[in-house]
Amino acid sequence: GLDHSLFEELLEAIKEETGARQDTDLTAEAMQTLCARYLSLFKSLTGGAFPSDVRAQLRIAVDAVFRSWGNPRARKYRALNEIPDDLGTAVNVQAMVFGNMGDDCATGVGFTR
């Protein structure tokens, strides 16, 4: 996978440039600038453009979940929580509503055992 800290650095930089204290303080224009920077970073890291086809994006995301099962962080998490390595993992795909419309909205990931 790609080093997420590189993307976080870009986010922090745009917040500093615009005076935004939180992600939700960023304007639409700032977000467009950030997205352009993300796309540029993605291309420099992978050698290719980020796919515009949503089905290709979904395939990449699903593959990433399955590849992550064996990474050191996942193995450590399972060991700490006494989760057997042979259980496997799953991906749920669902339509979402906006999660960034204010302090009473959110998005997230749920884990079950």
RAHUVEN-V277948 format. One record per residue. N is the residue number from 1. RES is the residue in one small letter. PHI is phi in whole degrees, 0 to 359 (999 if undefined). PSI is psi as a letter, one per 20 degrees, with the letter a starting at -180 (999 if undefined). Layout:
# RAHUVEN-V277948
N	RES	PHI	PSI
N	RES	PHI	PSI
This chain:
# RAHUVEN-V277948
1	g	999	r
2	l	273	q
3	d	288	o
4	h	295	h
5	s	296	h
6	l	294	h
7	f	288	h
8	e	298	h
9	e	298	g
10	l	294	h
11	l	297	g
12	e	297	h
13	a	296	g
14	i	291	h
15	k	295	g
16	e	294	g
17	e	297	h
18	t	261	i
19	g	78	j
20	a	284	p
21	r	273	h
22	q	234	r
23	d	304	h
24	t	290	i
25	d	279	i
26	l	289	p
27	t	281	r
28	a	300	h
29	e	296	g
30	a	296	h
31	m	295	h
32	q	296	g
33	t	297	g
34	l	298	g
35	c	299	g
36	a	298	g
37	r	292	h
38	y	300	g
39	l	297	h
40	s	295	g
41	l	298	g
42	f	304	g
43	k	296	h
44	s	291	h
45	l	278	h
46	t	254	i
47	g	83	j
48	g	220	r
49	a	286	q
50	f	294	p
51	p	295	p
52	s	271	i
53	d	284	p
54	v	295	h
55	r	291	h
56	a	294	g
57	q	299	g
58	l	297	g
59	r	300	g
60	i	297	g
61	a	295	g
62	v	297	g
63	d	300	h
64	a	296	h
65	v	298	g
66	f	293	h
67	r	293	h
68	s	289	i
69	w	305	h
70	g	262	j
71	n	284	q
72	p	303	h
73	r	296	g
74	a	294	g
75	r	298	g
76	k	296	g
77	y	301	g
78	r	296	g
79	a	296	g
80	l	296	h
81	n	256	j
82	e	53	l
83	i	260	p
84	p	298	q
85	d	290	i
86	d	268	j
87	l	285	h
88	g	85	a
89	t	222	r
90	a	217	r
91	v	233	p
92	n	250	p
93	v	245	p
94	q	213	q
95	a	286	q
96	m	236	q
97	v	265	r
98	f	301	p
99	g	244	j
100	n	232	k
101	m	264	j
102	g	154	a
103	d	291	i
104	d	259	j
105	c	237	q
106	a	198	r
107	t	230	r
108	g	184	a
109	v	232	p
110	g	251	q
111	f	243	q
112	t	231	r
113	r	232	999
